[in-house]
Amino acid sequence: MVDSFLRYISYEKRYSKHTVTSYENDLSQFQEFTSIQFQVTNLAEATQLMVRSWVLSLMDQGTSPRTVNRKIATLRSFYKYLLKRDEIKKDPTSKIKSLKTQKELPSFADEADFSAFLDRANYPNGFEGKRDQVILELLYGTGIRLAELLQLSDHDIDFNQSAIKVLGKRNKERIVPLSVSLKKLLKEYIDDKNHGFSSDQKATLIVNKNGGKAYPMLVYRVVKKYLNQISSLDKKSPHALRHTFATHLLNKGADLNAVKDLLGHSSLAATQVYTHNSLDKLKSVFDQAHPKA
């Protein structure tokens, strides 16, 4: 039952491996809880009381409301699936409410600080220094996600059209434009990569020092190493560069729908979180410029 659900979200819903693993862990934790507390191992027999008790136990353990809500969402998806397959007659999560959470605004770098950082960033000589620069410039220059960056191949870059093809969540493709400077940097980097490694190592865009495919922790380390120089950035992560990309575009007057498409968001609601930061900028301009402010 759980296995068929995991296959369903993997192959039909096309959820990422990371998401599927999270769902699997959540369901395993819930099953362990019902087994110990209620002697119920079959999740189809779970009741609203069991779900509520699990939520309360997670809260007692100090689990954050955001994490608890994610686990509730996992159970909702699972029992919705069982209802559709007539495995159950009643959804035990139907009356379970999500916890209230404090809205967390995206962490982004101040535009002046980030521009100064890009101008003075001291990358080491050689291939690794060039690769580090490509990682940072691509994440900030296109707003792509970490997983999307790692999936890029040389063939995804269209130098004639100054754009890259990005494979986003649920295998949705989008085209993101490249700036003149980023296109030049990518050409130099790919030339260096192709001269330094064998032909079977050339397909993947971002590689490690030995020419193998880069992995998430490598990118995290690279990003953190250089972003430590920026005081206005609270979180030094690849996703912070995505937030910075979106915020800077909106601060410059970019259309919200255009930013939504560039980020690969499925709905405008996901993009609107960045408007708060842009609103602060507009208020500042208003206060400085309006005669009645």
N, C-alpha and C positions, 0 to 999 in steps of 0.2 A: 504493500500500500504506500508506504513512504518512498520506496524505491521507484515505483511507477510515477509518483508525483515529482520526484527529482528528475526523472527522465523527461517528463512533460515540460517542466520549466527549462530544462537544458536544450531540448531539441525542437519543441514546438514554440515555446515562448522566447527561446534563444537568450536566456539570461546568461550573464557572464559567469565564468567559473568561480570567481570570488563570491558572487551573490548566491550561487547554488551551494557552495560550501557553507555560507552563513545560514542558509535555510536548513541545511542538513544538521548543523550543530544545534540550532534552536530546537528543532524537532526532537533531536536526541536528548537534549536537556529536559524538555517537557516530558518525554516518555520516561526518563529516569525518575523525575519528580512524581508522576502519577503511579509509577510502580512502587516507589518507597512509601508514599503517603497514603495511597488509596488501593494498592495491590492491583492496579489496572495497567496491563502492558499493551493492550490493543487500543491505539489512539482513536479508533472509531467509536469506542465506548466512553470517551471522555465527556464530561458534563461541564456546564457553565460554572459550577462550584469548583471544579478542578482547575479550570482556567483562571478563575478569580483568585484561588488560593496560590497558584503559581506566581501570578502577578504580585500579590502581596508579599510572598517570600522573596522575590527578586528585589522589591523595594526595601524589605528588612535587611537584605544583604548589602544595601548601599548602591545597587545598580542604578545608573543614571536614567532619568525619565526617557531620554532619547533612545537609549539601548532597549529599555523595556518596551517602548512603542514599536521598535523594530521587530522585537520578538512577537508582539501581539499581531503585527502585520503578517508575519510568517504563518502564524496559526490561522489567521483569516484566509489567507491564500490557500492553505492546505485544506481547510474545511469547506471552502467554496468549491474546490476541486472534487472533494468527496461527495458533496451534494449533487454536483453535475453528473457524477457516475452512479448515483443512487446507492452509495455505500453507507450513507447516513440519512436520517429523516429530519434531523434538527441540527442547526449550526450552533455549537456551544460558545462561539465567540460573538453571536449576534447582539448581545446586550453588554459586551465588554467595551468600555470607553477608553480611549487613549489618554495618557497622562498629559497634563499641561506642561509645556516646556518653554523655557525662555528663548526667545528668538535670537539666534546667533548670527551676527552679521559677518559677511565674508572678510577675511583678513587680506589686505592689499597694501602695496607700497605707495608712498607719496610719489607723485609724478616727478617732482624735482629731484628727490632722493634717488629714484630709480634711474633717471636720465644720467645723473652724475655717476652712479655706479657703473652703468654701461660704458661710459666714456673712460673711466679709470680702471676698469676691471683688469687685473693682471693675470692673464692666462699663461701657463708655462709653455715654453717652446716645444715643438714636436706635435705628434699626432694627438696625444691625449688632451693637450691644451686646446687644440682646434675642436676636438669632439666636445669638450666641456662647454666651449663657447656656443657650439651648435645646439646643444641641449637647452641651454638657458635662452638663447635667442629664439629657438623654435617654440618653446613653451610660452614665452611672453609674446612673441610676434604673431602667433596663430591662435593661442588660447586652447590648444588641444590638451586632452587628458593624458596622464602618465601612460595608461594602457594603450592609448592611441599612438602615442609617440613610439612605444616599443614595437608596435606592429608595422610601422612604416618601412617600406622598402625603397630602394633607389628609384624603382619604376613608378612609385606613387608621385614623384615630383615631375611636374610638367614645366620645364624651363621656358618653353615657347609661350605658354599661357601665363607664366608667373603664378603658378598655383600648385597646391598639393591635394591629393585625394585622400581623405581620412575615413577610416572604417570605425564608426562610433558604436554606441550601445545598440544591442539587438541587430547588429550587422547593417546599420543604416549608414550609407555613404554620403559624404558631403564634400564640397570643394571649398577650400580656404585659400584666399589670395596670399601671395608672398610679396614682401617689400623688395625693392631693388637691392638693398644692402644684404638682406637675408638670402636672396637668390644667389648673390655673388659669394657669400660665405659658404653656402651649401655646395656650390660648384667646386670651390677650393677643397672643401672637406672630402667630397666624394672622389676627387682626383687623388688626394693623399691616401685615402682608404684603398682605392683600386690599385695603387702602386705598392702599397705595403702588405697586402694580404692576397691569398690565393683566390681563384675565381669562385669557388664554392662558398666563400665568406663575404662576397660582395653584395649579395641580394639585400641583406638587412641593413637599414640605414644606420642605426645606432649600435655600435659594437663595443666590446671591452678591449683592453689593451692587446689581447691576443687575437682579435678578429672574430671572437665568438659573439653570439647575440647578447646584448645588454640585458640586465635584469633589474627589477624595480629598486632594490636596495642600492645598486650602483648609482642610479639616477638621483635617488634621495640624498646620497652622500655628496654627489657633485653639486646639487642645488643648495644644500645646507652650507657647504664649504664657502660658496661665494656670497650667498644671501646674508651671511652673518655680518657682512659689511654695511647692511642697510638697517638703520636704527628704527625706522618707521614701520617696519614689517614685523608683526608679532609672531607669525608662524612661518618658518623657513621650509616650505615644502613645494613640490611641483604644482599642487593645486592652488597655492597662494599666487603663483605666476598666472594661472588661468583667471583667478579673481582680479588680479592687477590689470590684465589685458582687458577684461570686460569693463571694469570701472573707468580706466583711462579713455576707452572709446566713448562711453556714455558722457564722461566729463567734457569731451570734445564735441558733443552734440550728435553722436551717432544715433541712428534710428533704433529703437528698442527691438523691433522685429528683425532688423538686419543682424544685430548682436545675437539674438536668439538663434538665427540660422548659422552664424559663425561658430557658436558654442555647441551646436548640435542638440539643443534642448527640444523636447517633444512638445512642450507647451510654454506659453509666455509667462506663466506663473513662476516657473523656475528661474527665469531671467530677471523678473521684477525685483528680486532681492537686491540687485545692484543699484536700483533706482534710489534707494535710501542714501547711499554714498553720494550719488550724483546730485540729489536734492540738497545735501549739505553744501555742495559746491555752488549750486544755483543761488542758495540763500546768501552765501558769502558775496557773490557777485552783485546780487540785489542790494544788499546792505551798503556796499561800496559805491554803487552807481546810481541808485534811485534817489531823486531829490527829497522824497518824503520818507525815506527809510529811517 
